[in-house]
Structures are given as C-alpha cells and as structure tokens.
Amino acid sequence: MNYGPLIFLAAFFAFAASWFGFVLTPQMQVGHLQQTNTVPAQAPYPLARPGLARDGLEVYRANGCAYCHSQQVRQTGVACNVVLSDVGTNQAAVVKALLDVKAAPNEAAARQMLVQLPHPILVGQTKPAADAAAKDLTSAGAKAQVWVIPEGPEIARGWGKRRTVAEDFAFDYPVLLGSQRVGPDLANVGLRMPDVSWHLRHLYAPRGEVPGSIMPPYKFLFEKRRMRNTPSAEALSLPGGMAPEPGYEIVPTRDARALVEYVLSLRASEPLFVAPLTVVEPAAAPSTNEPAGQGGTATNAPATNSPAGK
C-alpha cells in the first residue's frame, strides 16, 4: 500500500497548524492593535513617538541595541494595600473596624493608626480581602482605598512599575522586545533616567558614567570639531581624561540625539485595564479647609473587573 499521500497530508496539516498557531493567530490578536485608554483617567494610550524619537528607533535598530537590551518588564504577581486616608467623625467605630479586619493587635495600636494619614494599614493582601477591609472601614465612616501594587524582582529593581503589555508598542514598527539582558531593561528608562546629558555622555563613553560597563562606546555617533569663539551649547561636558585636546569639542550628531530621544520616550507606567496599578499623585499643600496630613490622591486601577485578585 502506498502511504505517500497520507504522509504528505499529515505533514501538510502539521505545517498548516503550526502556521495558524504561530503566525496567523498572533497577527489576528496583536497585529492590528489600536490605542487603548488609561484607567480611570480614560486618556488615550499610547501616544505616537515624536519625530526625532521615531528616527531614533531606526538608529537603535541599526546599531543592534536590541541584542543587549530588552524592553519587557516581567511581573510575578499583584498585591493590594489598604490605605486609610481619613478617620471621619466616629473614631470609636473606626478603631473597632481596624480590630475587626486585624489591622492592629490591640486598641492602642489601632488608635495610633489614626494619626499621620494617609498610610497603609494592611499590606500585601489579596484583592477580595483588601476590598472587604476597605468596605468595613468605609462603613465605619472612614475613607479607605485599595491600592494595586504590581510585584516581581524586575519591578523591585526599578525597571518598571508594572508588567509590559502589547499595548505599549502599538505605534512601534518593528517592535524591539529584545531577547537578552547584557545590559538593563529599557522599558521604562525614560522615567527613571530622564537626563539627556547623561545619556549622551554614556553613549560616548559608557565607563565614564557606569564604571565597569561592558557597553561599547558609540563615538562614531559624535563629531569632534574645532571650537569657535565659545563652546557649543550641545558640546558634551567630559572629564579631563575623556575631554578632547584644547580648542576642540565633542558634539552629538543628529543620530546620537535621535537615539537618546528614542530611549527617553520609553515610558510604560500608565495604569491600564490589562495591567492594573495604583499611581500615587504628589501630595498637594494643605489648604485652610483641609486637615494637615490628609493631602494627596491616588489613581486606582480597576477594582471589580481587574485581574488583580488572580
């Protein structure tokens, strides 16, 4: 019996299934990704990168930066903190609620929690437990919020505030996720290191900014030129051992400035429905009608439909 046609059909269906699974399905899921909105502000996210940063993506790609740097912060879980922001008028009821939710071991400790607000009274809770505790405190007349806190080693390092999601790259082509971390992850470097001058100096002489760095210098992205009457405003401020000879200066080319603008545009910290977190806004100065110690607000991620409790 000739099994050739059966073998051909089996191989064909195996390749077809692989193509559907690894090519067509991802293209259908993320290939036409659109803008989403932040939560709860409903601001459009992400915004397209400005022109120079968009050009910098091509410089980043051309110089193989993605071989050593990733742009994908991983998250191992989510914890919830219950934050007490106002006691209200019935302190006795709030003290009882604090004891009921096991936020304090005794009444004295519970009363101590009522000063210097706002502050967390329960940390590292599951979403249902945090919601239940906040509900009990609110029923007692206090103001309590559930703060969603992403967790993981990479978040603890400060690489990002939440996990990286597909929506972060809606306007990027190609998407440069990277596959190795010879250097640190850059997903949120625009927020944690916003100094343009630092990035230019680091690009020109990495070890001058990070001792022991194994990053190669990209001096070809800079121009050494004779100084005119006064130094150029764009010239790098380099220490003595790296500075050019007297009468000369080091100036970044357009490619260097574009690359730095692209790196600074890498900001992925907005709270999204698929990546919830609480963003704490800076505390405002107390007004005459606001008790001291109760300023500041928080932007909460989705409370009922978010995956925080999973």
Sine and cosine of phi, psi and omega as CSV:
sin_phi,cos_phi,sin_psi,cos_psi,sin_omega,cos_omega
0.00,0.00,0.68,-0.73,-0.03,-1.00
-1.00,0.04,0.92,-0.39,0.00,-1.00
-1.00,-0.06,0.08,1.00,-0.04,-1.00
-0.82,0.57,-0.78,0.63,0.01,-1.00
-0.87,0.50,-0.62,0.78,0.00,-1.00
-0.92,0.39,-0.66,0.75,0.03,-1.00
-0.90,0.44,-0.66,0.75,0.02,-1.00
-0.88,0.47,-0.73,0.69,-0.01,-1.00
-0.90,0.45,-0.64,0.77,0.02,-1.00
-0.89,0.45,-0.70,0.72,0.02,-1.00
-0.91,0.42,-0.64,0.77,0.00,-1.00
-0.88,0.47,-0.74,0.67,-0.02,-1.00
-0.92,0.38,-0.52,0.85,0.05,-1.00
-0.92,0.40,-0.71,0.70,0.03,-1.00
-0.92,0.38,-0.62,0.78,0.01,-1.00
-0.90,0.44,-0.69,0.73,0.02,-1.00
-0.89,0.45,-0.64,0.77,0.03,-1.00
-0.90,0.43,-0.67,0.74,-0.01,-1.00
-0.90,0.43,-0.69,0.72,0.03,-1.00
-0.90,0.44,-0.64,0.77,-0.06,-1.00
-0.97,0.26,-0.62,0.79,-0.12,-0.99
-0.98,-0.22,-0.25,0.97,-0.04,-1.00
-0.88,-0.48,-0.86,0.51,-0.11,-0.99
-0.93,0.36,-0.72,0.69,-0.04,-1.00
-0.88,0.47,-0.75,0.66,0.08,-1.00
-0.87,0.50,-0.59,0.80,0.02,-1.00
-0.90,0.44,-0.63,0.78,0.02,-1.00
-0.93,0.36,-0.54,0.84,-0.06,-1.00
-0.99,0.17,-0.70,0.71,-0.10,-0.99
-0.83,-0.56,-0.08,1.00,-0.07,-1.00
-0.92,0.40,-0.44,0.90,0.00,-1.00
-0.86,-0.51,0.66,0.75,-0.04,-1.00
-0.89,0.45,0.69,-0.73,-0.01,-1.00
-0.93,-0.37,0.16,-0.99,0.09,-1.00
-0.85,0.53,0.56,-0.83,0.14,-0.99
-0.91,-0.42,-0.24,-0.97,0.02,-1.00
-0.80,-0.61,0.52,-0.86,0.10,-1.00
-0.97,0.26,0.30,-0.95,-0.01,-1.00
-0.85,-0.52,0.77,-0.63,-0.01,1.00
-0.99,-0.12,0.12,0.99,-0.13,-0.99
-0.93,0.38,-0.35,0.94,-0.01,-1.00
0.87,0.49,0.52,0.85,0.09,-1.00
-0.99,0.12,0.60,-0.80,0.01,-1.00
-0.87,0.49,0.66,-0.75,0.01,-1.00
-0.52,-0.86,0.66,-0.75,-0.15,0.99
-0.99,0.10,0.18,-0.98,0.13,-0.99
-0.99,-0.10,0.51,-0.86,0.01,-1.00
-0.89,0.45,0.58,-0.82,0.02,-1.00
-0.94,0.35,0.62,-0.78,0.03,-1.00
-0.90,0.44,0.25,-0.97,-0.16,-0.99
-0.80,0.61,-0.77,0.64,-0.05,-1.00
-0.92,0.40,-0.61,0.79,0.04,-1.00
-0.92,0.39,-0.58,0.82,0.04,-1.00
-0.91,0.42,-0.65,0.76,0.09,-1.00
-0.90,0.43,-0.56,0.83,0.01,-1.00
-0.91,0.42,-0.48,0.88,0.07,-1.00
-0.86,0.51,-0.63,0.77,0.01,-1.00
-0.93,0.36,-0.58,0.81,0.06,-1.00
-0.92,0.38,-0.67,0.74,0.05,-1.00
-0.85,0.53,-0.69,0.72,-0.01,-1.00
-0.93,0.36,-0.71,0.71,-0.08,-1.00
-0.90,0.43,-0.51,0.86,-0.04,-1.00
-1.00,-0.08,0.16,0.99,0.11,-0.99
0.93,0.38,0.46,0.89,-0.02,-1.00
-0.89,0.46,-0.49,0.87,-0.02,-1.00
-0.94,0.35,-0.22,0.98,0.04,-1.00
-0.95,0.31,-0.43,0.90,-0.07,-1.00
-0.90,-0.44,-0.25,0.97,-0.04,-1.00
-0.81,-0.58,0.70,-0.71,0.10,-0.99
-0.98,-0.18,0.22,-0.97,0.09,-1.00
-0.72,-0.69,0.80,0.61,-0.04,-1.00
-0.52,-0.86,0.98,-0.20,0.02,-1.00
-1.00,0.09,0.79,-0.61,0.00,-1.00
-0.99,-0.13,0.49,-0.87,-0.07,-1.00
-0.77,-0.64,0.72,-0.69,-0.04,-1.00
-1.00,-0.09,-0.29,0.96,-0.02,-1.00
0.03,-1.00,-0.09,-1.00,0.01,-1.00
-0.70,-0.72,0.72,-0.70,0.12,-0.99
-0.89,-0.46,0.33,-0.94,0.00,-1.00
-0.81,-0.59,0.72,-0.69,0.09,-1.00
-0.95,-0.32,0.63,-0.78,0.11,-0.99
-0.99,-0.16,0.87,-0.50,-0.08,-1.00
-0.93,-0.37,0.83,-0.56,0.04,-1.00
-1.00,-0.01,0.84,-0.55,-0.06,-1.00
-0.91,-0.41,-0.34,0.94,0.00,-1.00
-0.44,-0.90,0.67,-0.74,-0.05,-1.00
-0.99,0.11,-0.49,0.87,-0.11,-0.99
0.99,0.13,-0.37,-0.93,-0.10,-1.00
-0.98,-0.22,-0.29,0.96,-0.05,-1.00
-0.95,-0.32,0.99,0.14,-0.05,-1.00
-0.90,0.43,-0.57,0.82,-0.02,-1.00
-0.89,0.46,-0.66,0.75,0.00,-1.00
-0.92,0.38,-0.58,0.81,0.00,-1.00
-0.94,0.34,-0.65,0.76,0.05,-1.00
-0.87,0.50,-0.69,0.72,0.02,-1.00
-0.89,0.46,-0.64,0.77,0.02,-1.00
-0.91,0.42,-0.62,0.78,0.04,-1.00
-0.89,0.46,-0.62,0.79,0.04,-1.00
-0.94,0.34,-0.59,0.81,-0.02,-1.00
-0.91,0.41,-0.61,0.79,-0.02,-1.00
-1.00,0.02,0.10,1.00,0.04,-1.00
0.88,0.48,0.60,0.80,0.09,-1.00
-0.99,0.12,-0.34,0.94,-0.01,-1.00
-0.64,-0.76,0.55,-0.84,-0.03,-1.00
-0.98,0.20,-0.40,0.92,-0.03,-1.00
-0.46,-0.89,0.10,-0.99,-0.08,-1.00
-0.91,0.41,-0.61,0.79,-0.01,-1.00
-0.89,0.46,-0.69,0.72,0.02,-1.00
-0.92,0.40,-0.59,0.81,0.03,-1.00
-0.90,0.43,-0.66,0.75,0.02,-1.00
-0.92,0.39,-0.54,0.84,0.04,-1.00
-0.91,0.42,-0.48,0.88,0.01,-1.00
-0.94,0.33,-0.24,0.97,-0.07,-1.00
-1.00,0.09,0.00,1.00,0.00,-1.00
-0.95,-0.32,0.35,-0.94,0.04,-1.00
0.82,0.58,0.82,0.58,0.03,-1.00
-1.00,0.05,0.41,-0.91,0.00,1.00
-1.00,0.07,0.43,-0.91,0.13,-0.99
-0.33,-0.94,0.41,-0.91,-0.01,-1.00
-0.96,0.30,0.69,-0.73,0.05,-1.00
-0.95,-0.32,-0.31,0.95,0.12,-0.99
-0.69,-0.72,0.73,-0.68,-0.09,-1.00
-0.81,-0.59,0.62,-0.78,0.10,-1.00
0.95,0.32,0.57,0.82,-0.01,-1.00
-1.00,0.00,0.33,-0.94,0.19,-0.98
-0.97,0.25,0.30,-0.95,-0.03,-1.00
-0.88,0.48,-0.73,0.68,0.02,-1.00
-0.87,0.49,-0.67,0.74,0.00,-1.00
-0.91,0.42,-0.66,0.75,0.00,-1.00
-0.92,0.40,-0.67,0.74,0.03,-1.00
-0.88,0.48,-0.67,0.75,-0.01,-1.00
-0.90,0.43,-0.67,0.74,0.01,-1.00
-0.91,0.41,-0.68,0.73,0.02,-1.00
-0.89,0.45,-0.61,0.80,0.02,-1.00
-0.91,0.42,-0.67,0.74,0.02,-1.00
-0.89,0.46,-0.68,0.73,-0.01,-1.00
-0.92,0.38,-0.63,0.78,0.03,-1.00
-0.91,0.41,-0.63,0.78,0.04,-1.00
-0.89,0.46,-0.46,0.89,0.02,-1.00
-0.99,0.12,-0.01,1.00,0.04,-1.00
0.98,-0.18,-0.01,1.00,0.02,-1.00
-1.00,0.04,0.15,-0.99,0.13,-0.99
-0.93,-0.38,0.87,-0.49,-0.02,-1.00
-0.72,-0.69,0.61,-0.79,0.01,-1.00
-0.82,-0.57,0.48,-0.88,0.11,-0.99
-0.98,-0.17,0.88,-0.47,0.03,-1.00
-0.99,-0.17,0.78,-0.62,0.00,-1.00
-1.00,-0.02,0.85,-0.53,-0.11,-0.99
-0.85,-0.52,0.96,-0.27,0.10,-0.99
-0.90,0.44,0.55,-0.84,-0.04,-1.00
-0.76,-0.65,0.41,-0.91,0.06,-1.00
0.45,-0.89,0.39,-0.92,-0.02,-1.00
-0.85,0.53,-0.62,0.79,-0.05,-1.00
-0.96,0.29,-0.54,0.84,0.09,-1.00
-0.94,0.34,-0.62,0.78,0.04,-1.00
-0.90,0.45,-0.51,0.86,0.05,-1.00
-0.95,0.31,-0.23,0.97,-0.03,-1.00
1.00,-0.02,0.19,0.98,-0.02,-1.00
-0.95,0.33,-0.43,0.90,0.01,-1.00
-0.24,-0.97,0.20,-0.98,0.02,-1.00
-0.99,-0.16,-0.27,0.96,0.02,-1.00
-0.44,-0.90,0.09,-1.00,0.01,-1.00
-0.95,0.32,0.44,-0.90,0.06,-1.00
-0.98,0.19,0.69,-0.73,0.02,-1.00
-0.80,-0.59,0.25,-0.97,-0.07,-1.00
-0.87,0.50,-0.54,0.84,-0.03,-1.00
-0.88,0.48,-0.40,0.92,0.00,-1.00
-0.90,0.45,-0.36,0.93,-0.09,-1.00
-0.92,-0.40,0.39,0.92,-0.11,-0.99
-0.85,0.52,-0.50,0.86,-0.06,-1.00
-0.96,-0.29,0.15,0.99,-0.04,-1.00
-0.99,-0.17,0.73,-0.69,0.15,-0.99
-0.51,-0.86,0.87,-0.49,-0.05,1.00
-0.97,0.23,0.29,-0.96,0.08,-1.00
-1.00,0.10,0.84,-0.55,-0.10,-0.99
-0.96,-0.27,0.93,0.36,-0.03,-1.00
-0.91,0.41,-0.56,0.83,-0.08,-1.00
0.98,0.21,0.32,-0.95,-0.01,-1.00
-0.74,-0.67,-0.12,0.99,0.01,-1.00
-0.73,-0.68,0.34,-0.94,0.03,-1.00
-0.79,-0.62,0.93,0.38,0.16,-0.99
-0.92,0.39,-0.61,0.79,0.13,-0.99
-0.92,-0.39,0.09,-1.00,-0.06,-1.00
-0.92,0.38,0.34,-0.94,0.07,-1.00
-0.92,0.39,0.58,-0.82,-0.09,-1.00
-0.92,-0.39,0.21,0.98,-0.12,-0.99
-0.84,0.55,-0.57,0.82,-0.07,-1.00
-0.79,-0.61,0.43,0.90,-0.11,-0.99
-0.92,0.40,-0.44,0.90,0.01,-1.00
-0.90,0.44,-0.42,0.91,0.04,-1.00
-1.00,-0.02,-0.63,0.78,-0.08,-1.00
-0.99,0.12,-0.34,0.94,0.01,-1.00
-0.63,-0.78,0.97,0.22,-0.13,-0.99
-1.00,0.04,0.14,0.99,-0.09,-1.00
-0.99,0.14,0.93,-0.36,-0.01,-1.00
-0.88,0.48,-0.70,0.71,-0.04,-1.00
-0.88,0.47,-0.63,0.77,0.01,-1.00
-0.88,0.48,-0.71,0.70,-0.04,-1.00
-0.91,0.41,-0.60,0.80,0.03,-1.00
-0.92,0.39,-0.69,0.72,0.04,-1.00
-0.91,0.42,-0.64,0.77,0.01,-1.00
-0.91,0.42,-0.59,0.81,0.03,-1.00
-0.92,0.38,-0.62,0.78,-0.04,-1.00
-0.97,0.25,-0.69,0.72,-0.04,-1.00
-0.58,-0.82,1.00,0.08,-0.10,-1.00
-0.82,0.57,-0.65,0.76,-0.06,-1.00
-0.94,0.33,-0.30,0.96,0.07,-1.00
-0.94,0.34,-0.44,0.90,0.01,-1.00
-0.97,-0.24,-0.53,0.85,-0.01,-1.00
-0.78,-0.62,1.00,-0.08,-0.01,-1.00
-0.83,0.56,0.72,-0.69,0.01,-1.00
1.00,0.10,0.04,1.00,0.00,-1.00
-0.88,0.47,0.62,-0.78,0.06,-1.00
-0.98,-0.18,0.12,0.99,0.05,-1.00
-0.93,0.36,0.73,-0.68,0.03,-1.00
-0.96,0.29,0.51,-0.86,0.07,-1.00
-0.96,0.29,0.57,-0.82,0.01,-1.00
-0.93,-0.38,0.85,0.53,-0.07,-1.00
-0.93,0.37,-0.36,0.93,0.01,-1.00
-0.94,0.34,-0.18,0.98,0.08,-1.00
-1.00,0.02,0.14,0.99,-0.01,-1.00
-0.79,-0.61,0.35,-0.94,-0.03,-1.00
-0.87,-0.49,0.78,-0.62,0.11,-0.99
-0.99,-0.10,0.86,-0.51,-0.06,-1.00
-0.64,-0.77,0.34,-0.94,0.00,-1.00
-0.94,0.35,0.70,-0.71,0.00,-1.00
-0.96,0.29,0.64,-0.77,0.07,-1.00
-1.00,0.05,-0.48,-0.88,-0.07,-1.00
-0.86,0.50,-0.66,0.75,0.01,-1.00
-0.78,-0.62,0.46,-0.89,0.02,-1.00
-0.88,0.47,0.54,-0.84,0.06,-1.00
-0.92,0.39,0.56,-0.83,0.03,-1.00
-0.91,0.42,-0.37,0.93,-0.02,-1.00
-1.00,-0.03,-0.13,0.99,-0.06,-1.00
-0.89,0.45,0.61,-0.79,0.01,-1.00
-0.96,0.29,0.61,-0.80,0.11,-0.99
-1.00,-0.09,0.98,-0.19,-0.11,-0.99
-0.94,-0.34,0.55,-0.84,0.06,-1.00
-0.92,0.40,0.25,-0.97,-0.13,-0.99
-0.78,0.63,-0.70,0.71,-0.05,-1.00
-0.94,0.35,-0.33,0.94,-0.03,-1.00
-0.95,-0.32,-0.22,0.98,-0.03,-1.00
-0.94,0.33,0.53,-0.85,0.04,-1.00
-0.95,0.32,0.15,-0.99,0.01,-1.00
-0.89,0.46,0.39,-0.92,-0.01,-1.00
-0.79,0.61,0.66,-0.76,0.02,-1.00
1.00,-0.06,-0.07,1.00,0.01,-1.00
-0.83,-0.56,0.33,-0.94,0.02,-1.00
-0.59,-0.81,0.37,-0.93,0.02,-1.00
-0.96,-0.29,0.85,-0.52,-0.07,-1.00
-0.84,-0.55,0.72,-0.69,0.01,-1.00
-0.94,0.34,0.62,-0.78,0.11,-0.99
-0.98,0.20,0.08,-1.00,0.03,-1.00
-0.88,0.47,-0.60,0.80,0.01,-1.00
-0.89,0.46,-0.64,0.77,0.02,-1.00
-0.90,0.43,-0.70,0.71,0.01,-1.00
-0.91,0.41,-0.60,0.80,0.02,-1.00
-0.91,0.41,-0.66,0.75,0.01,-1.00
-0.88,0.47,-0.69,0.73,0.01,-1.00
-0.92,0.40,-0.63,0.77,0.04,-1.00
-0.89,0.46,-0.61,0.79,0.05,-1.00
-0.91,0.42,-0.71,0.70,0.01,-1.00
-0.87,0.50,-0.66,0.75,0.00,-1.00
-0.94,0.33,-0.34,0.94,0.02,-1.00
-0.99,0.14,-0.09,1.00,0.01,-1.00
-0.98,0.19,1.00,-0.08,-0.03,-1.00
-0.67,-0.75,0.92,-0.40,-0.02,-1.00
-0.75,-0.66,0.98,0.20,-0.06,-1.00
-0.71,-0.71,0.12,0.99,-0.03,-1.00
-0.98,0.21,0.63,-0.78,0.06,-1.00
-0.96,0.29,0.82,-0.57,0.01,-1.00
-0.86,-0.51,0.29,-0.96,0.01,-1.00
-0.88,0.47,-0.61,0.79,-0.03,-1.00
-0.99,0.11,-0.18,0.98,0.00,-1.00
-0.62,-0.79,0.97,0.25,-0.11,-0.99
-0.96,0.28,0.56,-0.83,0.17,-0.99
-0.29,-0.96,0.26,-0.97,0.06,-1.00
-0.97,-0.25,0.81,-0.59,0.04,-1.00
-0.98,-0.20,0.88,-0.48,-0.03,-1.00
-1.00,0.04,0.86,-0.52,0.03,-1.00
-0.99,0.14,0.47,-0.88,0.02,-1.00
-0.86,0.51,0.63,-0.77,0.00,-1.00
-0.93,0.38,0.73,-0.68,0.03,-1.00
-0.99,0.16,0.40,-0.92,0.05,-1.00
-0.91,0.42,0.72,-0.69,-0.03,-1.00
-0.86,0.51,0.71,-0.70,0.07,-1.00
-1.00,0.02,0.02,-1.00,-0.03,-1.00
-0.94,0.35,-0.39,0.92,-0.03,-1.00
-0.99,-0.17,0.04,1.00,-0.06,-1.00
-0.92,-0.40,0.82,-0.58,0.01,-1.00
-0.87,0.49,0.62,-0.79,0.01,-1.00
-0.88,0.47,0.59,-0.80,0.05,-1.00
1.00,0.01,0.04,1.00,-0.03,-1.00
-0.85,-0.52,0.36,0.93,0.05,-1.00
-0.99,0.13,0.16,-0.99,0.05,-1.00
1.00,-0.04,0.57,-0.82,0.02,-1.00
-0.74,-0.68,0.16,-0.99,0.03,-1.00
-0.71,-0.70,0.61,-0.79,0.08,-1.00
-0.99,-0.11,0.91,-0.42,-0.10,-1.00
-1.00,-0.06,0.63,-0.77,0.12,-0.99
-0.96,0.29,0.15,-0.99,-0.05,-1.00
-0.80,0.61,0.71,-0.71,-0.09,-1.00
-1.00,-0.08,-0.62,0.78,-0.12,-0.99
-0.98,-0.20,-0.56,0.83,-0.09,-1.00
-0.96,-0.27,0.05,1.00,-0.04,-1.00
-0.98,0.20,0.35,-0.94,0.04,-1.00
-0.99,0.14,0.31,0.95,-0.12,-0.99
-0.89,0.45,-0.50,0.86,-0.08,-1.00
-1.00,0.06,0.01,1.00,-0.05,-1.00
-0.99,0.10,0.00,0.00,0.00,0.00
